[in-house]
Structure formats: structure tokens, C-alpha cells
Amino acid sequence: MNMIEVRHLEKRFGDKVVLNDLSFAVAPGEVYGLLGPNGSGKTTTINILADLLSADAGEAWIQGEPISEKSKYALGIAPQMISIYRDLTCEENLRFFARLYNLPAPRVEERIRELIAMFRLEDYRATEVAKLSGGWKRRVNMAVALVHRPSVLILDEPTAGLDVSARFELWELIEALQKTGVAMLLTTHLLEEAERLCSRIGILSRGRIVAEGTMDELRATIVARQLAIVETAAEERLQQAAASLGWTWRRRGDRIILWLPEEMTLQEFVQRFVDIPLKSVALQEVTLEHIYLEHTGSYEVPDLAMV
């Protein structure tokens, strides 16, 4: 049984189509990355799963239950905006939300001890949230989302605004959580974060999934086996030469990105373009960034008639 199941969701706000036949699923113990540009429908999807918003069409389930008041007890949400009480201590926040979820009184203190240990909050349990750094606030925010032992956790931009050190620490916590079997839906604009944490990724564009799979499966959706990032004053000649070789190319800023159909050395690449002055060339593997840009239409795609 999938822990999250979304089938053919549709949602409009006036004339604006926000979700357009959206479907995806998250398996037990999986971290599923839902990626997309601003306005692609991520927040709307989360609000529907949290029963804060109704879909115009389609269905969604949490742990086999249709979205309802009952399904909320299987779901924990750590929103991008810190949603805990700033004037309460870490321990007081955990106690308040444990009671809000009707945890039996004998279990409340035990669960608080478990979460304080899991998130390494021992030194801050009596500290008001307002006095914590951003990274520690994020820890408490996530701990609160887990206070009722949900089987499904939604992490909305979990490391937004954190420095590198705090981000890596939170990544380690998410990886540890995955080992406990919690299914997670993660949204992020940090593609490195998604590439590291996610078992599978769904790329959302204009309200629907346009590409989905593991990193290997996503790499297979584009023809490149390697990328050449090239800077040259003779762009048109480079584009024509690439076209004559049957290579796809894209523009990103002031650089041309060539999609190489096979891996090659820098020397082998340069030998293909000996008549073209190249300012710089960098060979890279295909990363999630390039796949994402291609599927969301963020590259400057060439007009083939001009080549």
C-alpha cells in the first residue's frame, strides 16, 4: 500500500489552472521529491493532502485513507514557515502539540524524551524557540511534526535559509528518519538536496508531473551522457558545428551547453572544434539541475531554423 496516493487531481483558482491531472505515489520508507518552479502547484498539493483545501477533481489518500479529518493523524507536516510557538520552550512546544494530537498522558513525556534525543535538543529543551538559531528552530519544527508518530511526513523546504553546516545536519536527520520507515514528501529548490535525499523525484510543471523516477531513470529522459559547458565568441559557428554532429545544445546565460552522446576527454572534445576559438570548456556529468531545467522549460531552447 502506498502511503501517499494522488490520482488525477485538478484545481483552479478562477481562470488559473494550478493542478492539471496531477498523479503520483509515495511508498513506505520512501523520500519522494516534488520539485517545480514557483507557481507549479507544490503548495496547493500540500494543502490538499493536509485537508486545508479541496480539489476540484481527482482523489488523494494518506495511508489508504481518503483525505479527511481522520487522515490527519497519519500525517505530519513541517512547513517552510516555522509553525511553532516562539515564546514556548522546545519541550513546551512538544508537550502542547502532543496533547493537541490526543496522545495518551502516559505517552506524552516518553515521546518528548524520544524526540529530544532524536533531534539532539538536550541542551535546548528549556530554551524559548525565539532564542534559537535558524537551524535549531528547524529541528524543533520537524520534531513537532513527528510528535504523534505519523507514518507520513511532508517536508516543505526543510532547509530554507540555513547555512551549509546546519543544512548538512538536517540532511543527516532526514536520512535517519527514512531508516525508521517514515514515508516523506519533500519539496525543495535546492536540487543538490533532492539529489542526495530522494529515492524518487517528480518534476512538476504547470500543475502536472512531466518527468518522474530515480536519478538513473531521470538521466535516461535526455539524450546526453555528458555535458560540455562552453564559452566562446563564435557562438553561431559552435552551434552550427554541434548541429552538424547531431548534438543537442542549450544556452544558459552566456554559455552554450552541448549534450554529448558519449563520454569523452577534454582533448577529444576540443579536437572536434579545432577551427573554433574556445574561451573555456568544462565537461560535467548530467545532474538533476540539467534534467530539471530541460523538463521545466527553463533553458533557452534554440530556434533550429536559425542554426
C-alpha positions as CSV (number, residue, x, y, z in Angstrom):
1,M,0.0,0.0,0.0
2,N,1.3,3.4,-0.9
3,M,1.5,5.9,2.0
4,I,0.5,8.8,-0.3
5,E,-1.6,8.2,-3.4
6,V,-2.7,11.1,-5.6
7,R,-4.7,10.5,-8.7
8,H,-5.8,13.0,-11.4
9,L,-6.0,16.0,-9.1
10,E,-7.3,19.2,-10.6
11,K,-7.5,22.6,-9.0
12,R,-8.4,26.0,-10.4
13,F,-8.4,29.5,-8.8
14,G,-10.6,31.4,-11.1
15,D,-9.3,31.1,-14.6
16,K,-5.9,29.9,-13.4
17,V,-5.3,26.1,-13.7
18,V,-3.0,25.2,-10.7
19,L,-3.2,21.4,-10.8
20,N,-3.8,19.7,-14.1
21,D,-4.4,15.9,-13.8
22,L,-1.7,15.5,-11.2
23,S,-0.9,11.9,-10.2
24,F,2.0,10.4,-8.1
25,A,2.5,8.0,-5.2
26,V,4.9,7.6,-2.3
27,A,5.8,4.2,-1.0
28,P,6.6,3.3,2.7
29,G,10.0,4.4,3.7
30,E,10.5,6.5,0.5
31,V,11.6,10.1,0.2
32,Y,9.8,11.5,-2.8
33,G,10.9,14.8,-4.1
34,L,8.3,17.0,-5.6
35,L,10.2,19.7,-7.5
36,G,9.0,22.6,-9.6
37,P,9.3,26.3,-10.1
38,N,7.2,28.8,-8.1
39,G,3.6,28.6,-9.1
40,S,3.8,25.0,-10.4
41,G,1.4,23.6,-7.8
42,K,3.5,22.3,-4.9
43,T,1.9,24.3,-2.1
44,T,-1.6,23.6,-3.5
45,T,-0.8,19.9,-3.5
46,I,0.4,20.0,0.1
47,N,-2.7,21.9,1.2
48,I,-5.0,19.3,-0.4
49,L,-3.1,16.5,1.3
50,A,-3.4,18.3,4.7
51,D,-7.2,18.7,4.1
52,L,-6.8,22.5,4.1
53,L,-8.1,22.8,0.5
54,S,-10.5,20.8,-1.6
55,A,-9.6,19.6,-5.1
56,D,-12.0,20.3,-7.9
57,A,-11.5,16.8,-9.2
58,G,-9.4,13.7,-8.6
59,E,-8.7,11.7,-5.4
60,A,-6.0,11.5,-2.7
61,W,-5.2,9.1,0.1
62,I,-2.9,9.1,3.1
63,Q,-2.1,5.5,4.3
64,G,-5.0,4.2,2.4
65,E,-7.5,6.7,3.9
66,P,-9.2,9.3,1.8
67,I,-8.2,12.8,2.8
68,S,-10.3,13.7,5.8
69,E,-10.1,14.6,9.5
70,K,-9.1,11.0,10.2
71,S,-6.2,11.0,7.7
72,K,-4.6,13.9,9.5
73,Y,-3.5,11.6,12.3
74,A,-1.3,9.7,9.9
75,L,0.3,12.9,8.6
76,G,2.9,15.2,9.9
77,I,3.8,18.5,8.3
78,A,6.9,20.6,8.8
79,P,6.1,23.7,6.8
80,Q,8.5,26.2,5.3
81,M,7.4,28.9,7.7
82,I,8.3,27.9,11.3
83,S,4.9,26.9,12.8
84,I,5.8,26.5,16.5
85,Y,5.3,28.9,19.3
86,R,8.2,31.3,19.7
87,D,7.5,32.1,23.3
88,L,7.4,28.5,24.4
89,T,10.4,26.3,25.1
90,C,11.3,23.4,22.9
91,E,9.9,21.0,25.5
92,E,6.7,23.0,25.9
93,N,6.1,23.1,22.2
94,L,6.4,19.3,22.0
95,R,4.1,18.9,25.0
96,F,1.5,21.3,23.6
97,F,1.3,19.5,20.2
98,A,1.4,16.1,21.7
99,R,-1.8,16.9,23.7
100,L,-3.3,18.6,20.6
101,Y,-3.0,15.2,18.9
102,N,-4.6,13.5,21.9
103,L,-1.5,11.4,22.8
104,P,-2.3,9.4,25.9
105,A,-1.0,11.1,29.0
106,P,1.5,8.3,29.9
107,R,3.0,8.5,26.4
108,V,3.5,12.3,26.2
109,E,6.6,12.6,28.4
110,E,8.1,9.4,26.9
111,R,7.6,10.8,23.4
112,I,9.1,14.1,24.3
113,R,12.2,12.3,25.6
114,E,12.4,10.3,22.4
115,L,12.2,13.4,20.2
116,I,14.6,15.5,22.2
117,A,17.2,12.6,21.9
118,M,16.5,12.1,18.2
119,F,17.0,15.8,17.4
120,R,19.8,16.3,19.9
121,L,17.8,19.0,21.7
122,E,19.0,18.1,25.2
123,D,20.9,21.5,25.7
124,Y,17.9,23.5,24.4
125,R,14.9,21.7,25.9
126,A,14.2,24.6,28.3
127,T,15.1,27.3,25.8
128,E,12.5,29.5,24.2
129,V,12.2,29.0,20.5
130,A,12.7,32.7,19.8
131,K,16.2,32.4,21.2
132,L,17.2,29.6,18.9
133,S,19.2,29.9,15.7
134,G,17.5,29.1,12.4
135,G,18.9,25.5,12.3
136,W,17.7,24.6,15.8
137,K,14.3,26.1,15.1
138,R,14.1,23.9,12.0
139,R,14.9,20.9,14.2
140,V,12.1,21.7,16.6
141,N,9.7,22.4,13.8
142,M,10.4,18.9,12.4
143,A,10.2,17.2,15.9
144,V,6.8,18.8,16.4
145,A,5.6,17.3,13.1
146,L,6.6,13.9,14.4
147,V,5.2,14.1,17.9
148,H,2.2,11.9,17.1
149,R,4.2,9.2,15.3
150,P,2.9,9.8,11.8
151,S,3.6,7.3,9.1
152,V,3.8,10.1,6.5
153,L,5.8,13.3,6.8
154,I,5.7,16.3,4.5
155,L,8.8,18.5,4.5
156,D,8.2,21.8,2.7
157,E,11.6,23.5,2.0
158,P,13.1,21.9,5.2
159,T,16.5,23.7,4.9
160,A,15.4,27.0,3.6
161,G,17.6,29.8,4.9
162,L,20.1,27.6,6.7
163,D,23.8,27.8,6.4
164,V,25.8,24.9,4.9
165,S,26.6,23.3,8.3
166,A,23.0,23.4,9.6
167,R,21.8,22.1,6.2
168,F,24.1,19.1,6.3
169,E,23.0,18.3,9.9
170,L,19.3,18.4,8.9
171,W,20.0,16.2,5.9
172,E,21.5,13.6,8.3
173,L,18.4,13.7,10.4
174,I,16.2,13.2,7.4
175,E,18.3,10.2,6.3
176,A,18.0,8.8,9.8
177,L,14.2,9.2,9.7
178,Q,14.0,7.4,6.4
179,K,15.6,4.3,8.0
180,T,12.7,4.2,10.5
181,G,10.2,3.6,7.7
182,V,8.5,7.0,7.6
183,A,7.4,8.0,4.1
184,M,8.4,11.5,3.2
185,L,7.2,14.0,0.6
186,L,9.9,16.7,0.2
187,T,9.7,20.0,-1.7
188,T,12.9,22.0,-2.2
189,H,14.5,24.5,-4.6
190,L,17.9,23.0,-3.7
191,L,18.5,20.4,-6.4
192,E,21.6,19.1,-4.6
193,E,19.3,18.4,-1.6
194,A,16.8,16.5,-3.7
195,E,19.6,14.5,-5.5
196,R,21.1,13.5,-2.1
197,L,17.9,12.7,-0.2
198,C,15.2,11.5,-2.6
199,S,14.6,7.9,-3.6
200,R,12.5,9.2,-6.5
201,I,11.7,12.6,-7.9
202,G,8.7,14.0,-9.6
203,I,9.3,17.2,-11.7
204,L,6.2,19.4,-11.6
205,S,5.4,21.9,-14.3
206,R,2.2,23.7,-14.9
207,G,0.3,21.6,-12.4
208,R,1.4,18.1,-13.6
209,I,4.3,15.7,-13.4
210,V,6.4,16.0,-16.5
211,A,9.2,13.6,-15.5
212,E,9.5,11.1,-12.7
213,G,11.8,8.4,-11.4
214,T,15.1,7.6,-9.8
215,M,18.1,9.7,-10.8
216,D,19.1,7.0,-13.3
217,E,15.6,6.9,-14.7
218,L,15.6,10.7,-15.0
219,R,19.0,10.8,-16.7
220,A,17.6,8.4,-19.3
221,T,14.9,11.0,-20.2
222,I,17.5,13.2,-22.0
223,V,20.0,12.1,-24.7
224,A,23.1,13.5,-23.0
225,R,25.7,11.2,-21.4
226,Q,27.9,14.1,-20.6
227,L,27.7,17.9,-20.9
228,A,30.2,20.4,-22.2
229,I,29.8,23.9,-20.8
230,V,31.4,26.2,-23.4
231,E,32.2,29.9,-23.6
232,T,33.1,31.2,-27.0
233,A,32.9,34.4,-29.0
234,A,32.0,32.3,-32.1
235,E,28.7,31.0,-30.7
236,E,27.0,30.7,-34.1
237,R,29.8,28.6,-35.5
238,L,29.8,26.4,-32.5
239,Q,26.1,25.9,-32.7
240,Q,26.3,25.0,-36.4
241,A,29.2,22.6,-35.7
242,A,27.2,20.9,-33.0
243,A,24.1,20.6,-35.2
244,S,26.2,19.0,-37.9
245,L,27.3,16.4,-35.4
246,G,23.7,15.8,-34.4
247,W,24.3,17.2,-30.9
248,T,21.6,19.0,-28.9
249,W,22.6,22.3,-27.4
250,R,21.1,24.7,-25.0
251,R,22.0,28.2,-23.8
252,R,22.4,29.1,-20.1
253,G,23.4,32.7,-19.5
254,D,26.5,33.5,-21.6
255,R,27.4,29.8,-22.1
256,I,26.5,27.1,-24.5
257,I,25.7,23.7,-23.1
258,L,26.4,20.8,-25.5
259,W,24.8,17.5,-24.9
260,L,27.4,14.9,-25.7
261,P,26.0,11.5,-26.8
262,E,29.0,9.7,-25.2
263,E,31.6,10.4,-22.5
264,M,34.9,11.9,-23.8
265,T,38.1,13.5,-22.6
266,L,38.6,17.3,-22.8
267,Q,41.2,16.6,-25.5
268,E,38.8,14.5,-27.5
269,F,36.2,17.3,-27.3
270,V,38.5,20.1,-28.3
271,Q,39.7,18.2,-31.3
272,R,36.1,18.2,-32.7
273,F,36.2,22.0,-32.7
274,V,39.8,22.9,-33.7
275,D,38.6,25.7,-36.0
276,I,36.5,27.4,-33.4
277,P,38.1,29.7,-30.7
278,L,37.0,28.4,-27.3
279,K,37.4,30.6,-24.3
280,S,36.6,27.9,-21.8
281,V,35.3,24.3,-21.8
282,A,34.2,22.3,-18.7
283,L,33.0,18.7,-19.0
284,Q,30.3,17.7,-16.5
285,E,28.2,14.7,-15.7
286,V,24.4,15.1,-16.2
287,T,23.0,16.4,-12.9
288,L,19.5,16.9,-11.6
289,E,19.9,20.6,-12.4
290,H,20.2,20.0,-16.1
291,I,17.3,17.5,-16.2
292,Y,15.1,19.9,-14.2
293,L,15.9,22.8,-16.5
294,E,15.1,20.8,-19.5
295,H,11.8,19.5,-18.3
296,T,10.5,22.8,-16.8
297,G,11.4,24.7,-20.0
298,S,14.0,26.9,-18.1
299,Y,16.7,26.5,-20.7
300,E,16.8,29.0,-23.6
301,V,15.9,26.5,-26.3
302,P,17.4,27.2,-29.8
303,D,15.4,28.1,-32.8
304,L,16.5,25.3,-35.1
305,A,15.6,27.3,-38.1
306,M,18.4,29.7,-37.2
307,V,21.1,27.0,-37.0
